[in-house]
Amino acid sequence: MNIPQVREHLHRLIDEVDDIYVLNGLYRTLLSDKRQREDYEKEQARADEKKQTRGRPH
């Protein structure tokens, strides 16, 4: 391999690493959003449950 070929190969590898880094960041963000949404939904379900039990006559 000559120097221009090595440079080109290196730039392609750097681009691939950048893509992987970005994709990993997006994946972590999506997981975090999913966890927050699930936590929110659980909290809402608990709140709805409390409202229903309070409204029942004893």
All heavy atoms as TSV, in Angstrom:
chain	resi	resn	atom	element	x	y	z
A	1	MET	N	N	0.853	-1.195	0.000
A	1	MET	CA	C	0.000	0.000	0.000
A	1	MET	C	C	0.886	1.240	0.000
A	1	MET	O	O	1.841	1.315	0.769
A	1	MET	CB	C	-0.855	0.040	1.270
A	1	MET	CG	C	-2.218	-0.500	1.146
A	1	MET	SD	S	-3.150	-0.105	2.652
A	1	MET	CE	C	-4.622	-0.952	2.266
A	2	ASN	N	N	0.493	2.188	-0.796
A	2	ASN	CA	C	1.246	3.440	-0.766
A	2	ASN	C	C	0.578	4.400	0.223
A	2	ASN	O	O	-0.504	4.126	0.759
A	2	ASN	CB	C	1.381	4.040	-2.171
A	2	ASN	CG	C	0.029	4.324	-2.800
A	2	ASN	OD1	O	-0.920	4.583	-2.093
A	2	ASN	ND2	N	-0.043	4.278	-4.111
A	3	ILE	N	N	1.233	5.493	0.463
A	3	ILE	CA	C	0.762	6.436	1.495
A	3	ILE	C	C	-0.643	6.967	1.211
A	3	ILE	O	O	-1.474	6.986	2.128
A	3	ILE	CB	C	1.780	7.582	1.688
A	3	ILE	CG1	C	3.043	7.002	2.325
A	3	ILE	CG2	C	1.195	8.695	2.548
A	3	ILE	CD1	C	4.151	7.991	2.553
A	4	PRO	N	N	-0.994	7.378	-0.008
A	4	PRO	CA	C	-2.375	7.834	-0.240
A	4	PRO	C	C	-3.416	6.744	0.036
A	4	PRO	O	O	-4.488	7.033	0.567
A	4	PRO	CB	C	-2.378	8.233	-1.720
A	4	PRO	CG	C	-0.957	8.583	-2.028
A	4	PRO	CD	C	-0.145	7.636	-1.192
A	5	GLN	N	N	-3.094	5.502	-0.273
A	5	GLN	CA	C	-4.025	4.415	0.011
A	5	GLN	C	C	-4.186	4.209	1.514
A	5	GLN	O	O	-5.294	3.971	2.006
A	5	GLN	CB	C	-3.537	3.113	-0.640
A	5	GLN	CG	C	-3.657	3.097	-2.142
A	5	GLN	CD	C	-3.011	1.866	-2.745
A	5	GLN	OE1	O	-1.993	1.382	-2.247
A	5	GLN	NE2	N	-3.603	1.367	-3.819
A	6	VAL	N	N	-3.085	4.290	2.226
A	6	VAL	CA	C	-3.141	4.149	3.684
A	6	VAL	C	C	-3.969	5.278	4.284
A	6	VAL	O	O	-4.801	5.048	5.168
A	6	VAL	CB	C	-1.717	4.125	4.295
A	6	VAL	CG1	C	-1.784	4.216	5.801
A	6	VAL	CG2	C	-0.963	2.881	3.856
A	7	ARG	N	N	-3.764	6.482	3.797
A	7	ARG	CA	C	-4.557	7.629	4.288
A	7	ARG	C	C	-6.034	7.414	4.033
A	7	ARG	O	O	-6.872	7.653	4.911
A	7	ARG	CB	C	-4.099	8.918	3.598
A	7	ARG	CG	C	-2.898	9.528	4.199
A	7	ARG	CD	C	-2.691	10.935	3.637
A	7	ARG	NE	N	-1.414	11.443	4.076
A	7	ARG	CZ	C	-0.497	11.966	3.284
A	7	ARG	NH1	N	-0.718	12.075	1.995
A	7	ARG	NH2	N	0.636	12.396	3.777
A	8	GLU	N	N	-6.367	6.987	2.815
A	8	GLU	CA	C	-7.767	6.750	2.468
A	8	GLU	C	C	-8.371	5.679	3.368
A	8	GLU	O	O	-9.480	5.827	3.881
A	8	GLU	CB	C	-7.882	6.343	0.992
A	8	GLU	CG	C	-9.298	6.076	0.539
A	8	GLU	CD	C	-10.211	7.280	0.654
A	8	GLU	OE1	O	-9.731	8.425	0.510
A	8	GLU	OE2	O	-11.415	7.072	0.908
A	9	HIS	N	N	-7.631	4.610	3.567
A	9	HIS	CA	C	-8.109	3.532	4.439
A	9	HIS	C	C	-8.291	4.037	5.869
A	9	HIS	O	O	-9.301	3.732	6.528
A	9	HIS	CB	C	-7.118	2.362	4.397
A	9	HIS	CG	C	-7.611	1.129	5.067
A	9	HIS	ND1	N	-8.655	0.386	4.581
A	9	HIS	CD2	C	-7.214	0.519	6.214
A	9	HIS	CE1	C	-8.882	-0.627	5.399
A	9	HIS	NE2	N	-8.013	-0.574	6.394
A	10	LEU	N	N	-7.349	4.811	6.347
A	10	LEU	CA	C	-7.436	5.379	7.691
A	10	LEU	C	C	-8.655	6.284	7.820
A	10	LEU	O	O	-9.392	6.212	8.812
A	10	LEU	CB	C	-6.155	6.152	8.021
A	10	LEU	CG	C	-6.090	6.800	9.398
A	10	LEU	CD1	C	-6.191	5.748	10.496
A	10	LEU	CD2	C	-4.789	7.584	9.533
A	11	HIS	N	N	-8.914	7.111	6.808
A	11	HIS	CA	C	-10.077	8.003	6.857
A	11	HIS	C	C	-11.379	7.202	6.869
A	11	HIS	O	O	-12.320	7.561	7.581
A	11	HIS	CB	C	-10.059	8.979	5.679
A	11	HIS	CG	C	-9.052	10.066	5.838
A	11	HIS	ND1	N	-9.135	11.034	6.814
A	11	HIS	CD2	C	-7.915	10.335	5.150
A	11	HIS	CE1	C	-8.106	11.849	6.728
A	11	HIS	NE2	N	-7.341	11.455	5.724
A	12	ARG	N	N	-11.426	6.114	6.106
A	12	ARG	CA	C	-12.624	5.274	6.120
A	12	ARG	C	C	-12.827	4.639	7.493
A	12	ARG	O	O	-13.954	4.577	7.994
A	12	ARG	CB	C	-12.536	4.189	5.046
A	12	ARG	CG	C	-13.034	4.695	3.704
A	12	ARG	CD	C	-13.175	3.575	2.697
A	12	ARG	NE	N	-12.015	3.676	1.808
A	12	ARG	CZ	C	-11.192	2.691	1.501
A	12	ARG	NH1	N	-11.383	1.487	1.984
A	12	ARG	NH2	N	-10.175	2.881	0.696
A	13	LEU	N	N	-11.742	4.180	8.098
A	13	LEU	CA	C	-11.850	3.592	9.438
A	13	LEU	C	C	-12.315	4.624	10.463
A	13	LEU	O	O	-13.149	4.329	11.325
A	13	LEU	CB	C	-10.509	2.993	9.871
A	13	LEU	CG	C	-10.077	1.727	9.147
A	13	LEU	CD1	C	-8.656	1.355	9.562
A	13	LEU	CD2	C	-11.030	0.585	9.450
A	14	ILE	N	N	-11.775	5.825	10.361
A	14	ILE	CA	C	-12.187	6.904	11.276
A	14	ILE	C	C	-13.671	7.206	11.091
A	14	ILE	O	O	-14.411	7.381	12.070
A	14	ILE	CB	C	-11.319	8.161	11.068
A	14	ILE	CG1	C	-9.898	7.887	11.576
A	14	ILE	CG2	C	-11.925	9.374	11.763
A	14	ILE	CD1	C	-8.884	8.959	11.192
A	15	ASP	N	N	-14.132	7.241	9.837
A	15	ASP	CA	C	-15.552	7.480	9.572
A	15	ASP	C	C	-16.412	6.372	10.179
A	15	ASP	O	O	-17.472	6.635	10.755
A	15	ASP	CB	C	-15.821	7.578	8.069
A	15	ASP	CG	C	-15.318	8.877	7.463
A	15	ASP	OD1	O	-15.031	9.828	8.231
A	15	ASP	OD2	O	-15.214	8.939	6.217
A	16	GLU	N	N	-15.952	5.128	10.070
A	16	GLU	CA	C	-16.704	4.016	10.649
A	16	GLU	C	C	-16.769	4.131	12.172
A	16	GLU	O	O	-17.818	3.904	12.775
A	16	GLU	CB	C	-16.078	2.681	10.260
A	16	GLU	CG	C	-16.339	2.287	8.823
A	16	GLU	CD	C	-15.743	0.935	8.487
A	16	GLU	OE1	O	-15.708	0.054	9.375
A	16	GLU	OE2	O	-15.318	0.762	7.329
A	17	VAL	N	N	-15.660	4.497	12.777
A	17	VAL	CA	C	-15.639	4.670	14.235
A	17	VAL	C	C	-16.581	5.805	14.637
A	17	VAL	O	O	-17.333	5.672	15.609
A	17	VAL	CB	C	-14.206	4.929	14.739
A	17	VAL	CG1	C	-14.213	5.380	16.190
A	17	VAL	CG2	C	-13.347	3.684	14.575
A	18	ASP	N	N	-16.562	6.898	13.889
A	18	ASP	CA	C	-17.478	8.012	14.169
A	18	ASP	C	C	-18.929	7.551	14.070
A	18	ASP	O	O	-19.761	7.900	14.906
A	18	ASP	CB	C	-17.243	9.177	13.205
A	18	ASP	CG	C	-15.996	9.967	13.530
A	18	ASP	OD1	O	-15.460	9.817	14.645
A	18	ASP	OD2	O	-15.555	10.741	12.650
A	19	ASP	N	N	-19.242	6.773	13.022
A	19	ASP	CA	C	-20.606	6.270	12.854
A	19	ASP	C	C	-21.011	5.394	14.033
A	19	ASP	O	O	-22.117	5.503	14.554
A	19	ASP	CB	C	-20.737	5.471	11.552
A	19	ASP	CG	C	-20.634	6.337	10.314
A	19	ASP	OD1	O	-20.719	7.584	10.435
A	19	ASP	OD2	O	-20.459	5.772	9.210
A	20	ILE	N	N	-20.110	4.521	14.446
A	20	ILE	CA	C	-20.396	3.637	15.582
A	20	ILE	C	C	-20.626	4.458	16.848
A	20	ILE	O	O	-21.551	4.199	17.621
A	20	ILE	CB	C	-19.262	2.607	15.773
A	20	ILE	CG1	C	-19.278	1.615	14.614
A	20	ILE	CG2	C	-19.389	1.890	17.111
A	20	ILE	CD1	C	-18.053	0.723	14.563
A	21	TYR	N	N	-19.803	5.472	17.051
A	21	TYR	CA	C	-19.941	6.330	18.231
A	21	TYR	C	C	-21.308	7.019	18.228
A	21	TYR	O	O	-22.005	7.046	19.242
A	21	TYR	CB	C	-18.812	7.358	18.238
A	21	TYR	CG	C	-18.846	8.294	19.418
A	21	TYR	CD1	C	-18.394	7.889	20.665
A	21	TYR	CD2	C	-19.339	9.587	19.284
A	21	TYR	CE1	C	-18.434	8.739	21.749
A	21	TYR	CE2	C	-19.381	10.449	20.368
A	21	TYR	CZ	C	-18.931	10.016	21.591
A	21	TYR	OH	O	-18.987	10.862	22.651
A	22	VAL	N	N	-21.694	7.552	17.072
A	22	VAL	CA	C	-22.991	8.231	16.963
A	22	VAL	C	C	-24.128	7.244	17.198
A	22	VAL	O	O	-25.077	7.533	17.939
A	22	VAL	CB	C	-23.132	8.922	15.585
A	22	VAL	CG1	C	-24.558	9.392	15.340
A	22	VAL	CG2	C	-22.180	10.100	15.490
A	23	LEU	N	N	-24.036	6.075	16.585
A	23	LEU	CA	C	-25.092	5.072	16.763
A	23	LEU	C	C	-25.198	4.619	18.221
A	23	LEU	O	O	-26.300	4.438	18.734
A	23	LEU	CB	C	-24.849	3.874	15.854
A	23	LEU	CG	C	-25.072	4.135	14.364
A	23	LEU	CD1	C	-24.613	2.931	13.548
A	23	LEU	CD2	C	-26.517	4.471	14.071
A	24	ASN	N	N	-24.073	4.442	18.875
A	24	ASN	CA	C	-24.103	4.074	20.297
A	24	ASN	C	C	-24.754	5.169	21.130
A	24	ASN	O	O	-25.520	4.889	22.053
A	24	ASN	CB	C	-22.696	3.786	20.814
A	24	ASN	CG	C	-22.201	2.416	20.428
A	24	ASN	OD1	O	-22.983	1.516	20.180
A	24	ASN	ND2	N	-20.894	2.256	20.380
A	25	GLY	N	N	-24.460	6.422	20.808
A	25	GLY	CA	C	-25.081	7.535	21.515
A	25	GLY	C	C	-26.585	7.555	21.314
A	25	GLY	O	O	-27.352	7.759	22.263
A	26	LEU	N	N	-27.023	7.320	20.077
A	26	LEU	CA	C	-28.460	7.279	19.799
A	26	LEU	C	C	-29.121	6.124	20.542
A	26	LEU	O	O	-30.213	6.271	21.096
A	26	LEU	CB	C	-28.707	7.128	18.291
A	26	LEU	CG	C	-28.367	8.335	17.433
A	26	LEU	CD1	C	-28.458	7.968	15.960
A	26	LEU	CD2	C	-29.290	9.502	17.756
A	27	TYR	N	N	-28.449	4.979	20.569
A	27	TYR	CA	C	-28.983	3.815	21.266
A	27	TYR	C	C	-29.148	4.099	22.757
A	27	TYR	O	O	-30.188	3.799	23.351
A	27	TYR	CB	C	-28.062	2.619	21.038
A	27	TYR	CG	C	-28.508	1.358	21.723
A	27	TYR	CD1	C	-29.614	0.661	21.261
A	27	TYR	CD2	C	-27.833	0.874	22.832
A	27	TYR	CE1	C	-30.036	-0.503	21.889
A	27	TYR	CE2	C	-28.244	-0.283	23.463
A	27	TYR	CZ	C	-29.345	-0.966	22.985
A	27	TYR	OH	O	-29.755	-2.104	23.623
A	28	ARG	N	N	-28.126	4.701	23.354
A	28	ARG	CA	C	-28.216	5.034	24.787
A	28	ARG	C	C	-29.346	6.030	25.045
A	28	ARG	O	O	-30.069	5.920	26.036
A	28	ARG	CB	C	-26.884	5.594	25.279
A	28	ARG	CG	C	-25.836	4.529	25.515
A	28	ARG	CD	C	-24.630	5.076	26.267
A	28	ARG	NE	N	-23.982	6.168	25.562
A	28	ARG	CZ	C	-23.025	6.032	24.655
A	28	ARG	NH1	N	-22.588	4.835	24.338
A	28	ARG	NH2	N	-22.491	7.083	24.073
A	29	THR	N	N	-29.505	6.992	24.145
A	29	THR	CA	C	-30.581	7.974	24.298
A	29	THR	C	C	-31.944	7.297	24.202
A	29	THR	O	O	-32.841	7.576	25.014
A	29	THR	CB	C	-30.458	9.071	23.227
A	29	THR	OG1	O	-29.197	9.728	23.394
A	29	THR	CG2	C	-31.573	10.096	23.337
A	30	LEU	N	N	-32.098	6.410	23.233
A	30	LEU	CA	C	-33.369	5.704	23.087
A	30	LEU	C	C	-33.674	4.834	24.300
A	30	LEU	O	O	-34.818	4.783	24.763
A	30	LEU	CB	C	-33.357	4.843	21.818
A	30	LEU	CG	C	-33.432	5.615	20.504
A	30	LEU	CD1	C	-33.200	4.664	19.326
A	30	LEU	CD2	C	-34.764	6.329	20.363
A	31	LEU	N	N	-32.655	4.141	24.818
A	31	LEU	CA	C	-32.869	3.336	26.020
A	31	LEU	C	C	-33.287	4.191	27.204
A	31	LEU	O	O	-34.180	3.832	27.973
A	31	LEU	CB	C	-31.598	2.558	26.369
A	31	LEU	CG	C	-31.319	1.288	25.590
A	31	LEU	CD1	C	-30.009	0.660	26.081
A	31	LEU	CD2	C	-32.449	0.297	25.744
A	32	SER	N	N	-32.630	5.323	27.346
A	32	SER	CA	C	-32.950	6.229	28.449
A	32	SER	C	C	-34.383	6.749	28.308
A	32	SER	O	O	-35.138	6.778	29.287
A	32	SER	CB	C	-31.960	7.391	28.462
A	32	SER	OG	O	-32.317	8.335	29.432
A	33	ASP	N	N	-34.755	7.144	27.098
A	33	ASP	CA	C	-36.126	7.623	26.859
A	33	ASP	C	C	-37.139	6.531	27.160
A	33	ASP	O	O	-38.181	6.780	27.763
A	33	ASP	CB	C	-36.300	8.090	25.409
A	33	ASP	CG	C	-35.568	9.380	25.120
A	33	ASP	OD1	O	-35.083	10.032	26.070
A	33	ASP	OD2	O	-35.470	9.740	23.922
A	34	LYS	N	N	-36.828	5.305	26.745
A	34	LYS	CA	C	-37.733	4.186	26.997
A	34	LYS	C	C	-37.891	3.957	28.497
A	34	LYS	O	O	-39.010	3.773	28.994
A	34	LYS	CB	C	-37.197	2.928	26.323
A	34	LYS	CG	C	-38.071	1.719	26.520
A	34	LYS	CD	C	-37.468	0.492	25.876
A	34	LYS	CE	C	-38.312	-0.730	26.196
A	34	LYS	NZ	N	-37.674	-1.960	25.748
A	35	ARG	N	N	-36.773	3.981	29.229
A	35	ARG	CA	C	-36.833	3.789	30.679
A	35	ARG	C	C	-37.667	4.887	31.340
A	35	ARG	O	O	-38.490	4.615	32.220
A	35	ARG	CB	C	-35.425	3.788	31.266
A	35	ARG	CG	C	-34.987	2.424	31.699
A	35	ARG	CD	C	-33.619	2.444	32.367
A	35	ARG	NE	N	-32.642	2.010	31.377
A	35	ARG	CZ	C	-31.621	2.727	30.944
A	35	ARG	NH1	N	-31.377	3.907	31.438
A	35	ARG	NH2	N	-30.809	2.263	30.034
A	36	GLN	N	N	-37.455	6.126	30.923
A	36	GLN	CA	C	-38.213	7.243	31.500
A	36	GLN	C	C	-39.698	7.102	31.200
A	36	GLN	O	O	-40.539	7.343	32.065
A	36	GLN	CB	C	-37.692	8.570	30.971
A	36	GLN	CG	C	-36.350	8.965	31.527
A	36	GLN	CD	C	-35.827	10.255	30.924
A	36	GLN	OE1	O	-36.425	10.831	30.024
A	36	GLN	NE2	N	-34.685	10.713	31.410
A	37	ARG	N	N	-40.022	6.696	29.964
A	37	ARG	CA	C	-41.427	6.521	29.596
A	37	ARG	C	C	-42.063	5.399	30.408
A	37	ARG	O	O	-43.184	5.540	30.905
A	37	ARG	CB	C	-41.544	6.227	28.090
A	37	ARG	CG	C	-42.977	6.140	27.592
A	37	ARG	CD	C	-43.080	5.942	26.086
A	37	ARG	NE	N	-42.415	4.737	25.642
A	37	ARG	CZ	C	-41.291	4.696	24.929
A	37	ARG	NH1	N	-40.702	5.818	24.583
A	37	ARG	NH2	N	-40.762	3.550	24.553
A	38	GLU	N	N	-41.335	4.284	30.573
A	38	GLU	CA	C	-41.866	3.175	31.371
A	38	GLU	C	C	-42.072	3.590	32.822
A	38	GLU	O	O	-43.094	3.260	33.432
A	38	GLU	CB	C	-40.936	1.970	31.285
A	38	GLU	CG	C	-40.966	1.282	29.939
A	38	GLU	CD	C	-39.896	0.219	29.779
A	38	GLU	OE1	O	-38.966	0.157	30.625
A	38	GLU	OE2	O	-39.982	-0.548	28.803
A	39	ASP	N	N	-41.114	4.332	33.382
A	39	ASP	CA	C	-41.256	4.814	34.755
A	39	ASP	C	C	-42.463	5.734	34.884
A	39	ASP	O	O	-43.226	5.648	35.842
A	39	ASP	CB	C	-39.991	5.544	35.211
A	39	ASP	CG	C	-38.806	4.613	35.408
A	39	ASP	OD1	O	-39.008	3.376	35.447
A	39	ASP	OD2	O	-37.674	5.126	35.507
A	40	TYR	N	N	-42.634	6.620	33.910
A	40	TYR	CA	C	-43.771	7.548	33.927
A	40	TYR	C	C	-45.082	6.771	33.848
A	40	TYR	O	O	-46.026	7.050	34.599
A	40	TYR	CB	C	-43.658	8.534	32.755
A	40	TYR	CG	C	-44.854	9.433	32.617
A	40	TYR	CD1	C	-45.023	10.540	33.450
A	40	TYR	CD2	C	-45.833	9.182	31.661
A	40	TYR	CE1	C	-46.128	11.365	33.332
A	40	TYR	CE2	C	-46.938	9.993	31.527
A	40	TYR	CZ	C	-47.081	11.082	32.365
A	40	TYR	OH	O	-48.184	11.893	32.242
A	41	GLU	N	N	-45.139	5.781	32.964
A	41	GLU	CA	C	-46.366	4.996	32.820
A	41	GLU	C	C	-46.677	4.213	34.094
A	41	GLU	O	O	-47.838	4.106	34.499
A	41	GLU	CB	C	-46.258	4.053	31.618
A	41	GLU	CG	C	-46.312	4.798	30.294
A	41	GLU	CD	C	-45.981	3.915	29.094
A	41	GLU	OE1	O	-45.606	2.735	29.290
A	41	GLU	OE2	O	-46.086	4.416	27.962
A	42	LYS	N	N	-45.650	3.675	34.738
A	42	LYS	CA	C	-45.864	2.965	36.005
A	42	LYS	C	C	-46.398	3.918	37.072
A	42	LYS	O	O	-47.305	3.579	37.829
A	42	LYS	CB	C	-44.561	2.325	36.487
A	42	LYS	CG	C	-44.162	1.098	35.720
A	42	LYS	CD	C	-42.827	0.574	36.214
A	42	LYS	CE	C	-42.297	-0.528	35.327
A	42	LYS	NZ	N	-40.944	-0.956	35.730
A	43	GLU	N	N	-45.810	5.098	37.125
A	43	GLU	CA	C	-46.251	6.094	38.107
A	43	GLU	C	C	-47.694	6.504	37.843
A	43	GLU	O	O	-48.492	6.656	38.772
A	43	GLU	CB	C	-45.322	7.308	38.059
A	43	GLU	CG	C	-45.528	8.277	39.206
A	43	GLU	CD	C	-45.282	7.645	40.572
A	43	GLU	OE1	O	-44.365	6.821	40.695
A	43	GLU	OE2	O	-46.027	7.974	41.511
A	44	GLN	N	N	-48.049	6.682	36.581
A	44	GLN	CA	C	-49.429	7.027	36.232
A	44	GLN	C	C	-50.387	5.903	36.614
A	44	GLN	O	O	-51.487	6.165	37.110
A	44	GLN	CB	C	-49.544	7.335	34.730
A	44	GLN	CG	C	-48.883	8.628	34.322
A	44	GLN	CD	C	-49.476	9.811	35.046
A	44	GLN	OE1	O	-50.691	10.011	35.052
A	44	GLN	NE2	N	-48.625	10.606	35.670
A	45	ALA	N	N	-49.971	4.660	36.394
A	45	ALA	CA	C	-50.818	3.522	36.753
A	45	ALA	C	C	-51.035	3.489	38.264
A	45	ALA	O	O	-52.149	3.235	38.732
A	45	ALA	CB	C	-50.188	2.220	36.264
A	46	ARG	N	N	-49.979	3.763	39.031
A	46	ARG	CA	C	-50.118	3.806	40.496
A	46	ARG	C	C	-51.073	4.927	40.916
A	46	ARG	O	O	-51.891	4.743	41.816
A	46	ARG	CB	C	-48.762	4.020	41.159
A	46	ARG	CG	C	-47.916	2.802	41.199
A	46	ARG	CD	C	-46.663	3.033	42.058
A	46	ARG	NE	N	-45.603	2.181	41.582
A	46	ARG	CZ	C	-44.461	2.590	41.069
A	46	ARG	NH1	N	-44.181	3.865	41.007
A	46	ARG	NH2	N	-43.565	1.730	40.637
A	47	ALA	N	N	-50.926	6.082	40.288
A	47	ALA	CA	C	-51.789	7.217	40.627
A	47	ALA	C	C	-53.245	6.891	40.288
A	47	ALA	O	O	-54.152	7.195	41.076
A	47	ALA	CB	C	-51.335	8.467	39.881
A	48	ASP	N	N	-53.473	6.257	39.148
A	48	ASP	CA	C	-54.836	5.880	38.768
A	48	ASP	C	C	-55.409	4.864	39.750
A	48	ASP	O	O	-56.578	4.928	40.129
A	48	ASP	CB	C	-54.868	5.301	37.352
A	48	ASP	CG	C	-54.611	6.364	36.292
A	48	ASP	OD1	O	-54.704	7.579	36.605
A	48	ASP	OD2	O	-54.313	5.975	35.135
A	49	GLU	N	N	-54.558	3.936	40.181
A	49	GLU	CA	C	-54.986	2.922	41.142
A	49	GLU	C	C	-55.388	3.568	42.466
A	49	GLU	O	O	-56.396	3.221	43.070
A	49	GLU	CB	C	-53.834	1.943	41.360
A	49	GLU	CG	C	-54.262	0.553	41.754
A	49	GLU	CD	C	-53.069	-0.381	41.790
A	49	GLU	OE1	O	-52.728	-0.922	40.734
A	49	GLU	OE2	O	-52.481	-0.521	42.893
A	50	LYS	N	N	-54.593	4.540	42.910
A	50	LYS	CA	C	-54.909	5.240	44.167
A	50	LYS	C	C	-56.226	5.993	44.047
A	50	LYS	O	O	-57.033	6.005	44.972
A	50	LYS	CB	C	-53.788	6.219	44.527
A	50	LYS	CG	C	-52.576	5.562	45.097
A	50	LYS	CD	C	-51.526	6.593	45.474
A	50	LYS	CE	C	-50.278	5.938	46.007
A	50	LYS	NZ	N	-49.252	6.930	46.351
A	51	LYS	N	N	-56.456	6.630	42.901
A	51	LYS	CA	C	-57.708	7.365	42.692
A	51	LYS	C	C	-58.900	6.423	42.750
A	51	LYS	O	O	-59.938	6.746	43.331
A	51	LYS	CB	C	-57.697	8.073	41.338
A	51	LYS	CG	C	-56.814	9.283	41.281
A	51	LYS	CD	C	-56.843	9.898	39.888
A	51	LYS	CE	C	-55.825	11.005	39.751
A	51	LYS	NZ	N	-55.759	11.526	38.384
A	52	GLN	N	N	-58.752	5.244	42.155
A	52	GLN	CA	C	-59.850	4.283	42.142
A	52	GLN	C	C	-60.128	3.740	43.536
A	52	GLN	O	O	-61.280	3.582	43.924
A	52	GLN	CB	C	-59.533	3.122	41.193
A	52	GLN	CG	C	-59.599	3.520	39.740
A	52	GLN	CD	C	-59.187	2.385	38.816
A	52	GLN	OE1	O	-58.808	1.305	39.269
A	52	GLN	NE2	N	-59.256	2.640	37.521
A	53	THR	N	N	-59.093	3.471	44.315
A	53	THR	CA	C	-59.315	2.926	45.656
A	53	THR	C	C	-59.878	3.992	46.587
A	53	THR	O	O	-60.625	3.680	47.503
A	53	THR	CB	C	-58.017	2.348	46.261
A	53	THR	OG1	O	-57.005	3.349	46.263
A	53	THR	CG2	C	-57.557	1.149	45.479
A	54	ARG	N	N	-59.533	5.253	46.371
A	54	ARG	CA	C	-60.078	6.328	47.208
A	54	ARG	C	C	-61.553	6.559	46.913
A	54	ARG	O	O	-62.312	6.937	47.782
A	54	ARG	CB	C	-59.318	7.631	46.972
A	54	ARG	CG	C	-58.088	7.750	47.826
A	54	ARG	CD	C	-57.558	9.152	47.776
A	54	ARG	NE	N	-56.167	9.050	47.342
A	54	ARG	CZ	C	-55.556	9.877	46.539
A	54	ARG	NH1	N	-56.183	10.907	46.058
A	54	ARG	NH2	N	-54.310	9.718	46.204
A	55	GLY	N	N	-61.937	6.330	45.670
A	55	GLY	CA	C	-63.328	6.594	45.267
A	55	GLY	C	C	-64.283	5.503	45.677
A	55	GLY	O	O	-65.497	5.674	45.623
A	56	ARG	N	N	-63.789	4.366	46.115
A	56	ARG	CA	C	-64.643	3.252	46.502
A	56	ARG	C	C	-65.224	3.463	47.897
A	56	ARG	O	O	-64.516	3.869	48.810
A	56	ARG	CB	C	-63.872	1.939	46.509
A	56	ARG	CG	C	-63.465	1.484	45.146
A	56	ARG	CD	C	-62.785	0.140	45.254
A	56	ARG	NE	N	-62.214	-0.223	43.968
A	56	ARG	CZ	C	-61.322	-1.142	43.803
A	56	ARG	NH1	N	-60.833	-1.788	44.841
A	56	ARG	NH2	N	-60.858	-1.425	42.610
A	57	PRO	N	N	-66.495	3.139	48.079
A	57	PRO	CA	C	-67.059	3.212	49.436
A	57	PRO	C	C	-66.573	2.043	50.287
A	57	PRO	O	O	-66.364	0.957	49.786
A	57	PRO	CB	C	-68.588	3.123	49.209
A	57	PRO	CG	C	-68.746	2.536	47.846
A	57	PRO	CD	C	-67.487	2.826	47.084
A	58	HIS	N	N	-66.401	2.276	51.572
A	58	HIS	CA	C	-65.896	1.245	52.495
A	58	HIS	C	C	-67.007	0.491	53.113
A	58	HIS	O	O	-67.939	0.678	53.566
A	58	HIS	CB	C	-65.024	1.860	53.589
A	58	HIS	CG	C	-63.770	2.446	53.005
A	58	HIS	ND1	N	-62.682	1.683	52.658
A	58	HIS	CD2	C	-63.427	3.716	52.677
A	58	HIS	CE1	C	-61.723	2.467	52.177
A	58	HIS	NE2	N	-62.161	3.712	52.189
